[in-house]
Amino acid sequence: MLSKPTWFSIHSWVGVKLSILLCFIVATGTLAVISHEIDWLTNPAKRVAPSSVSDMNWEAVYEQALTETAKLTPPVSNIESIQAPIHPWFSAQVIYRDDNKQRHRLFFHPTTGEYLGGGRWLNWQRFFRVTHRHLMLPLTLGITIVSAFSIAILAILISSLYIYRRWWKGFLRKPRWRHKQTRWGDLHRLVGVWSLWFLIVIGITGSWYLAERWGAAAPSSDKGYAMTQAAMDEPVMPTQAAFNTMLQKTQAQFQALTIQEVRLPNKAGGVVAFQGQASAILVRSRANTIQFDPVSAETVFKQYGNDLSIHLRISEAADPLHFGVWGEVQGNTGKLASKILYFLFGIFLTGLCITGTYMYGLRVGRKVGSIPSKNTPRANTPFRIWRVALKKMGGVAWFFISAVVVCLSYGIYTYIPFRI
């Protein structure tokens, strides 16, 4: 059993040495939770009046999407997917690829099918997603680095339980405001205790992403293939009549399915897949699917989320738990509530990174005499505190600062201006 001073050393080393990049990862993940909502604020084409929406009219949206893509120069013959609104005040979204294989977005009124406008693929949602997921690095390298920090989060969590004895009594403990060190220390512990569940969820799911990237990924459960020769030779977009038939069969053969996305063929042998939520909890929409041949509209594959293996259920649960979208099984309101909860605790976790480093600089600075003690009547010295903390981090601080600057610079170069 490690002693309390040893656990404190582990907590301080991990929490301070890695604080800059850890704080950046946590902050971008916090913003990634509400990135769709940020896009909604910045792009008028994504907004509709909730009172004008009665349901998702898949037939009307598909028909209008075919019309709008045919008007493009050059005309686009293949649509990649149609996505239902994630909230009642959102428009439906269609994604297509141009001749250069670049993705683009089109937005439609979910009930009337009215075309509302277009948008770039590289929007705020993509910016925060790729920044948080892999720091805009090559995928395997970036995911490995980011996911490894989940182990750091678990180390901070475990060490904190040994440092803060009888931590379960701290949920309602009032912070002391007498001195700067006790004030920030008590706030750090109070927020930390309330964030324990969040640290566990983020730490475990992040570690799972690391395991998936290095060999533990579940096999694909998508087993649908086209049956007609025309669809096997090249990707075929279904006719409006075929699409309507598929929708009717979906409603008849998979009555529990609430359709959230329709994926259309993008390669030879591809199928039309209706995906969404049913009775299985903590699964992505792809876990519940019914698939059709794009030409004959015959059913070729059907899958219930409840029928997945344990390995696949664990894999499917990672995203809803990590990004706070598990509320979608309760409907749009539940999804928004869970996202707000994750956003708030993401702010708390970001604050823990900052206050932990600040307290370390304050404590170390007073030891070496560069910061006055709490009993000395001198002005606050926040700049000195941060300078001491950075100095104690050593060269790793400047390495992480450089990494963050490079990541943001590349992101600005790639994504700005956000031409929505």
C-alpha atoms as one frame of an Amber mdcrd trajectory, in Angstrom:
protein
   0.000   0.000   0.000   1.418   3.337  -1.037   1.660   6.047   1.590  -0.336
   9.270   1.448   2.766  11.356   0.520   3.461   8.965  -2.379  -0.101   9.269
  -3.651   0.178  13.037  -3.324   3.372  12.984  -5.386   1.652  10.941  -8.087
  -1.351  13.272  -8.051   0.848  16.379  -8.279   3.189  15.010 -10.945   0.424
  13.803 -13.259  -1.855  16.750 -12.593   0.852  19.385 -13.073   3.286  17.952
 -15.608   0.484  17.004 -17.985  -1.863  19.854 -17.070  -1.453  21.982 -20.208
  -2.303  19.325 -22.771  -4.795  17.642 -20.422  -6.627  20.949 -19.960  -6.657
  21.511 -23.735  -8.064  18.029 -24.401 -10.734  18.413 -21.724 -11.694  21.931
 -22.874 -12.060  20.919 -26.533 -14.024  17.850 -25.490 -16.343  20.067 -23.451
 -16.985  22.252 -26.492 -17.341  19.166 -28.707 -20.328  18.123 -26.575 -22.262
  21.215 -27.697 -20.587  21.632 -31.101 -23.806  20.878 -33.014 -25.528  23.593
 -31.029 -22.684  26.024 -31.821 -23.235  25.269 -35.521 -26.943  25.920 -35.040
 -26.153  29.381 -33.664 -23.807  30.269 -36.519 -25.697  28.827 -39.491 -29.244
  30.084 -40.216 -29.855  27.143 -42.574 -29.746  24.792 -39.582 -32.590  26.572
 -37.797 -36.338  25.963 -38.070 -39.281  27.005 -35.931 -40.278  24.032 -33.728
 -43.934  24.949 -34.167 -43.601  24.292 -37.911 -42.309  20.741 -37.413 -44.705
  17.832 -36.957 -42.483  14.878 -37.895 -39.549  13.879 -40.066 -40.839  13.535
 -43.622 -38.141  11.298 -45.108 -39.836  11.058 -48.494 -40.075  14.840 -48.938
 -36.496  15.465 -47.808 -35.125  12.756 -50.093 -37.102  14.066 -53.055 -35.907
  17.618 -52.517 -32.323  16.450 -51.936 -32.340  14.733 -55.335 -33.631  17.934
 -56.885 -31.050  20.198 -55.238 -28.054  17.957 -55.959 -29.137  17.743 -59.606
 -28.912  21.547 -59.808 -25.270  21.604 -58.720 -22.462  22.223 -61.196 -21.496
  19.589 -62.052 -24.629  17.667 -60.970 -24.166  15.259 -58.064 -25.670  11.833
 -58.548 -24.778  10.239 -55.189 -25.995  11.314 -51.762 -24.146   9.868 -48.807
 -26.679  10.189 -45.986 -29.795  11.906 -44.667 -29.913  12.782 -40.974 -32.960
  13.669 -38.912 -32.801  16.779 -36.685 -31.104  16.173 -33.340 -33.461  18.701
 -31.699 -36.940  19.949 -32.727 -35.503  23.332 -33.711 -32.866  21.833 -36.042
 -33.219  21.248 -39.782 -32.648  17.891 -41.450 -29.196  17.421 -42.953 -28.076
  15.776 -46.187 -24.437  14.978 -46.879 -23.060  14.414 -50.368 -19.644  14.148
 -52.044 -18.580  16.143 -55.079 -16.406  14.924 -57.973 -13.304  15.568 -55.848
 -14.663  13.298 -53.095 -15.117  16.302 -50.792 -18.147  16.237 -48.471 -20.735
  19.018 -48.348 -23.924  19.646 -46.380 -27.445  20.602 -47.428 -30.215  21.543
 -45.001 -33.962  20.965 -45.368 -37.094  21.576 -43.378 -37.775  18.190 -41.762
 -41.538  18.245 -42.414 -42.051  20.171 -45.662 -38.735  19.198 -47.283 -38.059
  22.857 -48.179 -34.436  23.532 -49.070 -32.944  25.938 -46.496 -29.312  26.275
 -47.599 -25.937  24.599 -47.668 -22.789  24.447 -45.600 -19.188  23.317 -45.543
 -18.214  19.924 -44.236 -15.518  21.600 -42.141 -17.707  23.391 -39.620 -17.502
  24.018 -35.878 -18.650  20.497 -35.080 -15.883  18.968 -37.173 -13.322  21.431
 -35.796 -13.951  20.523 -32.153 -14.358  16.825 -32.948 -11.040  16.355 -34.724
  -9.217  18.665 -32.311 -10.421  16.709 -29.311 -10.287  13.252 -30.864  -6.787
  13.261 -32.356  -5.357  16.806 -32.081  -5.467  17.031 -35.891  -2.596  14.547
 -35.996  -2.573  11.346 -38.067  -5.443   9.278 -36.730  -3.615   6.456 -34.927
  -0.993   8.742 -33.393  -3.507  11.366 -32.318  -6.053   8.943 -30.853  -3.274
   7.150 -28.983  -2.029  10.384 -27.404  -5.469  11.683 -26.469  -6.704   8.315
 -25.184  -3.553   7.850 -23.111  -4.542  10.937 -21.160  -7.599   9.029 -19.941
  -5.167   6.862 -17.995  -3.794  10.065 -16.484  -7.357  11.016 -15.483  -7.818
   7.644 -13.768  -4.471   8.089 -11.977  -5.566  11.514 -10.741  -8.904  10.059
  -9.642  -7.435   7.126  -7.696  -4.711   9.207  -6.061  -7.222  11.857  -4.998
  -9.250   9.276  -3.061  -6.159   8.373  -1.044  -5.140  11.998  -0.510  -8.596
  13.241   0.485  -9.465  10.910   3.347 -13.161  10.509   4.096 -13.897  12.211
   0.814 -17.544  11.137   0.972 -18.062  13.781   3.676 -16.946  16.533   1.319
 -20.067  16.791  -0.834 -21.654  19.439   1.404 -18.519  20.870   2.999 -18.523
  24.659   2.773 -15.304  26.140   1.317 -13.239  28.374   3.597 -12.575  31.848
   2.174 -10.055  33.164   4.685  -6.891  32.717   2.634  -6.136  32.168  -1.034
  -4.603  28.722  -0.544  -7.427  27.346   1.602 -10.053  28.937  -0.648  -8.753
  27.383  -3.866  -7.929  24.120  -2.119 -11.435  23.723  -0.719 -13.040  24.628
  -4.051 -10.765  22.148  -5.833 -11.791  19.365  -3.451 -15.500  20.274  -3.552
 -15.664  20.270  -7.357 -13.497  17.150  -7.466 -15.816  15.178  -5.203 -18.896
  16.094  -7.233 -17.031  15.231 -10.457 -15.953  11.739  -9.397 -18.612  10.015
 -11.511 -17.633  12.090 -14.532 -13.927  11.269 -14.108 -14.777   7.566 -13.938
 -16.916   7.671 -17.101 -14.442   9.734 -19.121 -11.437   7.776 -17.858 -12.893
   4.338 -18.622 -14.371   5.208 -22.013 -11.196   7.024 -23.044  -9.141   3.972
 -22.072 -11.501   1.828 -24.145 -10.806   3.999 -27.209  -7.101   3.356 -26.659
  -7.707  -0.393 -26.432  -9.851  -0.303 -29.586  -7.178   1.516 -31.538  -4.610
  -1.148 -30.609  -6.467  -4.382 -31.237  -9.585  -4.599 -29.058 -12.020  -3.163
 -31.625 -15.212  -5.167 -32.060 -15.826  -6.682 -35.504 -18.235  -4.850 -37.765
 -21.834  -5.955 -37.419 -22.888  -4.533 -40.811 -23.592  -7.566 -43.025 -25.947
  -6.244 -45.664 -25.083  -6.564 -49.368 -26.940  -5.642 -52.523 -28.616  -8.472
 -54.438 -29.333  -7.039 -57.886 -26.605  -6.997 -60.522 -26.930  -3.278 -61.206
 -26.332  -2.449 -57.540 -23.384  -4.852 -57.333 -21.684  -3.244 -60.335 -21.735
   0.340 -58.999 -23.365   2.442 -56.270 -26.981   3.118 -57.185 -29.250   5.776
 -55.752 -32.771   4.413 -55.217 -35.611   5.968 -57.154 -38.188   7.962 -55.235
 -40.645   5.071 -55.536 -38.065   2.557 -54.266 -37.144   4.844 -51.360 -40.799
   5.205 -50.365 -41.205   1.423 -50.495 -38.186   0.937 -48.239 -39.573   3.397
 -45.742 -42.926   1.604 -45.667 -41.198  -1.754 -45.141 -39.079  -0.281 -42.349
 -42.191   0.922 -40.534 -43.843  -2.477 -41.002 -40.873  -4.788 -40.325 -39.080
  -2.774 -37.628 -41.878  -1.015 -35.772 -39.760  -0.210 -32.711 -37.216   1.725
 -34.796 -37.145   5.507 -34.518 -35.212   6.391 -37.669 -32.394   8.874 -37.131
 -30.345   8.404 -40.277 -30.580   6.894 -43.739 -27.273   5.867 -45.280 -27.178
   5.506 -49.059 -24.814   3.420 -51.235 -21.330   4.896 -51.769 -19.658   1.840
 -53.271 -20.478  -1.117 -55.476 -22.633  -3.599 -53.615 -23.791  -0.919 -51.191
 -27.225  -0.936 -49.586 -29.707   1.605 -48.248 -29.589   1.453 -44.437 -32.240
   2.897 -42.117 -30.684   3.379 -38.670 -31.877   4.711 -35.336 -32.918   3.956
 -31.775 -35.141   1.150 -30.529 -35.354  -0.626 -27.190 -31.615  -1.183 -26.648
 -30.013   1.422 -24.377 -26.557   2.963 -24.777 -26.068   2.143 -28.443 -25.331
   4.283 -31.461 -27.969   4.537 -34.169 -26.092   2.054 -36.367 -26.777  -0.733
 -33.830 -30.430  -0.835 -34.921 -30.650  -1.098 -38.689 -32.669  -2.497 -41.531
 -31.072  -2.569 -44.989 -32.384  -2.824 -48.527 -31.181  -3.465 -52.025 -31.219
   0.012 -53.671 -32.777  -1.257 -56.909 -35.329  -3.899 -55.875 -36.059  -2.414
 -52.414 -35.896  -5.959 -51.000 -34.844  -6.366 -47.351 -31.335  -7.838 -47.157
 -30.411  -7.411 -43.483 -31.985  -6.475 -40.152 -30.298  -6.019 -36.799 -31.581
  -5.214 -33.309 -29.250  -3.538 -30.839 -30.358  -6.013 -28.175 -28.975  -8.893
 -30.246 -25.387  -7.622 -30.343 -22.621  -9.510 -28.557 -21.235  -8.229 -25.242
 -18.127  -7.007 -27.049 -20.212  -5.009 -29.529 -22.471  -3.621 -26.778 -19.414
  -2.333 -24.922 -18.132  -0.757 -28.121 -21.511   0.800 -28.870 -21.875   2.200
 -25.345 -18.549   4.060 -25.427 -19.674   7.017 -27.559 -23.022   7.713 -25.819
 -21.285   7.597 -22.437 -18.222   9.593 -23.465 -20.027  12.408 -25.299 -23.159
  12.628 -23.172 -25.685  11.704 -25.857 -27.110   8.749 -23.935 -30.206  10.859
 -23.272 -31.303  10.290 -26.875 -33.025   7.062 -25.828 -35.433   9.292 -23.934
 -36.038  11.575 -26.926 -34.684  14.946 -27.963 -35.317  16.607 -24.592 -33.422
  13.886 -22.759 -30.561  14.144 -25.193 -30.226  17.885 -24.637 -30.399  17.446
 -20.849 -27.591  14.879 -20.839 -25.449  17.083 -23.084 -25.944  20.084 -20.800
 -24.944  17.903 -17.836 -21.736  16.828 -19.606 -20.981  20.375 -20.697 -21.222
  21.627 -17.097 -19.042  18.863 -15.710 -16.613  19.368 -18.582 -16.247  22.942
 -17.363 -15.708  21.615 -13.841 -13.012  19.214 -15.048 -11.290  22.000 -16.983
 -11.414  24.085 -13.813  -9.845  21.245 -11.824  -6.890  21.227 -14.240  -6.434
  24.978 -13.822  -6.941  25.212 -10.048  -4.743  22.189  -9.405  -1.847  23.772
 -11.273  -2.486  27.128  -9.590  -2.409  25.578  -6.110   0.798  23.742  -6.974
   2.463  26.998  -8.037   1.209  28.686  -4.870   2.487  25.930  -2.593   5.865
  25.534  -4.266   6.345  29.295  -4.585   5.890  29.784  -0.854   8.341  26.993
  -0.117  11.091  28.614  -2.157  10.173  32.105  -0.947   9.268  33.603  -4.329
   5.640  34.089  -3.219   4.711  35.742   0.109   3.029  33.592   2.734  -0.666
  33.855   3.359  -0.004  35.923   6.492   2.084  38.502   4.660   0.128  41.688
   3.876   1.220  41.961   0.258  -0.702  42.203  -2.997  -1.861  39.084  -4.817
   0.751  37.654  -7.143  -1.060  35.493  -9.711   1.609  36.086 -12.349   4.300
  34.838  -9.971   2.232  31.795  -9.110   1.806  30.746 -12.750   5.462  31.489
 -13.467   6.542  29.207 -10.625   4.216  26.443 -11.836   5.536  26.687 -15.405
   9.094  26.656 -14.170   8.496  23.506 -12.152   6.923  21.801 -15.156  10.222
  22.177 -16.979  10.678  21.625 -20.689   7.510  19.514 -20.926   5.443  22.674
 -20.404   6.888  24.393 -23.457   6.579  21.200 -25.467   2.863  20.963 -24.673
   2.345  24.684 -25.249   4.003  24.333 -28.646   1.811  21.308 -29.432  -1.360
  23.244 -28.581  -0.245  26.240 -30.656   0.575  24.034 -33.661  -2.757  22.201
 -33.362  -4.748  25.432 -33.190  -2.727  27.058 -35.969  -3.336  24.126 -38.286
  -7.005  24.136 -37.340  -7.340  27.848 -38.078  -5.545  27.402 -41.389  -7.813
  24.485 -42.338 -11.156  25.556 -40.930 -11.112  29.382 -40.962 -12.995  31.161
 -42.322 -15.934  29.038 -41.221 -17.867  29.541 -44.406 -21.162  28.190 -43.177
